């Protein structure tokens, strides 16, 4: 039997973020007995990101729980590996085989406060500061918003236009935290994806970035998925 310390949670950031977005949950997870890795993604294409995540999985100890926020939900499902124990979706996107991230993102009309985004001349999409304030993290503190804006990393248009492979959630147990006050990914889209994958659903009145604004909820669902709750 694996000891708690031999279990690993790999936390995967979405668009406009890096591993620091998990700073409020890393220490609580470690104190609960999990080894924790915040995986870096290049955000250059879905297949590039899945390959980068597989390299992290290969370096991890024991059974792995993959945790994906937003766009990273597509990545954790595309990085299938025989070490996967569970998947956790935090207000995330979960395209099925042959679908794109854009397909599931745009299933419903966007929230009135959602930003209108366009790629730059290099094919990368940046988030304007008001997008963080009004949609990405409208419940965050001013300090948290300042940090998110400063550390943002753009996402390539290729990430959202590439068709997804057969997703790991079809064979790996999955959990889904639905953000009921999400202004980026419509809560009804989240529920559709969670029900389609037969995930264990937790729904709360949180914004799009609960790892910043409701970290205890995120910690609880990760520990449950890792078998430590």
C-alpha positions as CSV (number, residue, x, y, z in Angstrom):
1,X,0.0,0.0,0.0
2,X,1.3,3.5,-0.8
3,X,2.0,5.8,2.1
4,X,0.4,9.2,1.9
5,X,3.7,10.8,1.1
6,X,4.1,8.6,-2.0
7,X,1.0,10.2,-3.5
8,X,1.5,13.2,-5.7
9,X,-0.8,16.0,-6.7
10,X,0.2,17.8,-9.9
11,X,-1.4,21.2,-10.1
12,X,-1.8,22.6,-13.7
13,X,-2.4,26.2,-14.4
14,X,-4.6,27.6,-17.2
15,X,-4.3,30.5,-19.5
16,X,-2.9,33.8,-18.3
17,X,-1.3,32.1,-15.3
18,X,1.7,30.2,-14.0
19,X,2.3,27.8,-11.1
20,X,2.0,30.6,-8.6
21,X,-1.8,30.6,-9.0
22,X,-1.7,27.6,-6.7
23,X,0.2,29.3,-3.9
24,X,-2.7,29.2,-1.5
25,X,-3.3,25.5,-1.8
26,X,0.3,24.0,-2.0
27,X,1.2,24.2,1.7
28,X,-2.1,22.8,3.0
29,X,-1.8,19.9,0.6
30,X,1.7,19.2,1.7
31,X,0.7,19.4,5.3
32,X,-2.1,16.8,4.6
33,X,0.6,14.4,3.3
34,X,0.7,14.9,-0.5
35,X,3.8,15.6,-2.6
36,X,2.9,18.6,-4.7
37,X,4.2,19.8,-8.1
38,X,3.0,22.9,-9.9
39,X,3.5,21.9,-13.5
40,X,4.6,24.6,-16.0
41,X,2.9,24.7,-19.4
42,X,4.2,26.4,-22.5
43,X,0.7,27.4,-23.6
44,X,1.7,27.0,-27.2
45,X,-0.7,24.2,-28.3
46,X,-2.8,21.5,-26.6
47,X,-0.4,18.8,-27.7
48,X,2.7,20.8,-26.6
49,X,1.1,21.3,-23.2
50,X,0.1,17.7,-22.8
51,X,3.6,16.6,-23.7
52,X,5.0,19.0,-21.1
53,X,2.7,17.6,-18.5
54,X,3.6,14.0,-19.3
55,X,7.2,14.9,-18.6
56,X,6.2,16.1,-15.1
57,X,4.2,13.0,-14.4
58,X,7.2,10.8,-15.3
59,X,9.2,12.6,-12.5
60,X,6.4,12.3,-9.9
61,X,6.2,9.7,-7.0
62,X,3.5,7.1,-6.7
63,X,-0.1,7.5,-7.9
64,X,-0.9,10.9,-9.4
65,X,-3.9,13.2,-9.0
66,X,-3.9,15.7,-11.8
67,X,-5.6,19.0,-11.0
68,X,-6.5,21.4,-13.8
69,X,-7.9,24.9,-13.8
70,X,-9.8,26.3,-16.7
71,X,-8.0,25.5,-20.0
72,X,-5.8,23.0,-18.1
73,X,-8.8,20.7,-17.8
74,X,-8.2,19.9,-21.5
75,X,-4.5,19.3,-20.8
76,X,-4.9,16.9,-17.9
77,X,-7.3,14.8,-19.9
78,X,-4.9,14.7,-22.9
79,X,-1.9,13.7,-20.8
80,X,-3.1,10.2,-20.1
81,X,-0.6,8.0,-18.2
82,X,-0.7,4.7,-16.4
83,X,0.2,6.4,-13.2
84,X,-3.0,8.5,-13.1
85,X,-5.1,7.9,-10.0
86,X,-7.7,10.7,-10.4
87,X,-8.5,13.9,-12.1
88,X,-9.8,17.1,-10.6
89,X,-11.4,19.9,-12.6
90,X,-11.5,23.4,-11.0
91,X,-13.9,25.5,-13.0
92,X,-12.3,23.8,-16.0
93,X,-12.9,22.8,-19.6
94,X,-13.3,19.2,-20.7
95,X,-13.6,18.7,-24.4
96,X,-14.4,15.2,-25.7
97,X,-12.5,13.4,-28.4
98,X,-12.5,15.5,-31.6
99,X,-13.8,18.7,-29.8
100,X,-11.7,21.8,-29.3
101,X,-11.5,23.9,-26.2
102,X,-13.3,26.6,-28.1
103,X,-16.2,24.2,-28.9
104,X,-17.0,23.7,-25.2
105,X,-16.1,27.2,-24.1
106,X,-18.6,28.7,-26.5
107,X,-21.5,26.3,-26.0
108,X,-23.4,29.2,-24.4
109,X,-23.4,32.9,-24.7
110,X,-20.6,34.6,-22.7
111,X,-21.3,36.5,-19.5
112,X,-21.9,40.2,-20.0
113,X,-18.7,41.0,-18.1
114,X,-16.5,38.5,-20.0
115,X,-13.8,40.3,-22.0
116,X,-13.7,40.2,-25.8
117,X,-10.4,38.7,-26.6
118,X,-8.4,38.7,-29.8
119,X,-5.0,37.2,-30.7
120,X,-2.0,39.5,-31.2
121,X,0.1,39.5,-34.4
122,X,1.9,36.4,-33.1
123,X,-1.2,34.3,-32.5
124,X,-1.2,34.8,-28.7
125,X,-4.1,36.0,-26.6
126,X,-3.5,38.3,-23.6
127,X,-6.0,39.2,-20.9
128,X,-6.5,42.9,-20.3
129,X,-6.3,44.1,-16.7
130,X,-10.1,44.8,-16.5
131,X,-10.7,41.2,-17.6
132,X,-9.1,40.0,-14.4
133,X,-11.0,42.5,-12.4
134,X,-14.4,41.9,-13.9
135,X,-14.4,38.3,-15.0
136,X,-11.4,36.1,-14.2
137,X,-11.3,36.9,-10.5
138,X,-14.0,39.4,-9.6
139,X,-14.0,38.2,-5.9
140,X,-10.2,38.5,-5.5
141,X,-8.5,41.1,-3.4
142,X,-6.7,44.1,-5.0
143,X,-3.4,42.5,-4.2
144,X,-4.3,39.2,-5.7
145,X,-5.5,41.0,-8.9
146,X,-2.3,42.9,-9.1
147,X,-0.3,39.7,-8.9
148,X,-2.4,37.9,-11.5
149,X,-2.1,40.8,-13.9
150,X,1.7,41.1,-13.5
151,X,2.5,37.4,-13.9
152,X,0.1,36.6,-16.7
153,X,1.3,34.4,-19.6
154,X,-0.6,34.6,-22.9
155,X,-2.1,31.5,-24.5
156,X,-1.7,30.6,-28.1
157,X,-4.7,30.4,-30.4
158,X,-3.5,26.9,-31.2
159,X,-4.4,25.7,-27.7
160,X,-8.0,26.4,-28.2
161,X,-8.3,25.3,-31.8
162,X,-6.6,21.9,-31.7
163,X,-8.9,18.9,-31.5
164,X,-8.6,16.9,-28.3
165,X,-7.6,13.3,-28.2
166,X,-9.6,10.6,-26.4
167,X,-9.9,12.0,-22.8
168,X,-8.5,10.3,-19.7
169,X,-11.8,11.1,-17.9
170,X,-13.4,8.3,-19.7
171,X,-11.4,5.8,-17.7
172,X,-10.0,7.7,-14.7
173,X,-12.2,8.8,-11.7
174,X,-12.9,12.5,-11.9
175,X,-14.0,15.3,-9.6
176,X,-15.4,18.7,-10.7
177,X,-15.7,21.9,-8.8
178,X,-18.3,24.0,-10.5
179,X,-17.9,27.7,-9.9
180,X,-21.4,29.0,-9.6
181,X,-20.4,32.6,-10.1
182,X,-18.0,32.1,-12.9
183,X,-17.9,34.9,-15.5
184,X,-15.4,33.2,-17.8
185,X,-16.7,29.6,-18.2
186,X,-20.5,29.5,-17.9
187,X,-21.6,27.4,-14.9
188,X,-24.1,25.6,-17.1
189,X,-21.2,24.6,-19.4
190,X,-19.3,23.3,-16.4
191,X,-22.3,21.3,-15.3
192,X,-22.7,19.9,-18.8
193,X,-19.1,18.7,-18.9
194,X,-19.1,17.4,-15.4
195,X,-22.2,15.3,-16.0
196,X,-20.9,14.1,-19.3
197,X,-17.8,12.7,-17.7
198,X,-19.8,11.3,-14.7
199,X,-17.6,13.3,-12.3
200,X,-18.2,13.7,-8.6
201,X,-19.5,17.2,-8.6
202,X,-19.1,19.9,-6.0
203,X,-20.9,23.2,-6.7
204,X,-20.2,26.4,-4.8
205,X,-20.9,30.1,-5.3
206,X,-17.3,31.0,-6.2
207,X,-15.7,32.9,-9.0
208,X,-13.5,31.6,-11.8
209,X,-10.4,31.4,-9.7
210,X,-11.3,29.6,-6.4
211,X,-7.7,28.7,-5.7
212,X,-7.3,32.4,-5.0
213,X,-10.7,33.2,-3.5
214,X,-11.8,29.9,-1.9
215,X,-8.6,27.8,-1.5
216,X,-10.1,25.6,1.3
217,X,-12.7,24.3,-1.1
218,X,-10.0,23.5,-3.7
219,X,-7.9,21.7,-1.0
220,X,-10.8,19.6,0.1
221,X,-11.7,18.3,-3.3
222,X,-8.1,17.5,-4.1
223,X,-7.6,15.6,-0.9
224,X,-10.9,13.7,-1.6
225,X,-9.7,12.8,-5.1
226,X,-6.3,11.7,-3.7
227,X,-8.0,9.5,-1.1
228,X,-6.8,11.5,1.9
229,X,-10.2,13.0,2.9
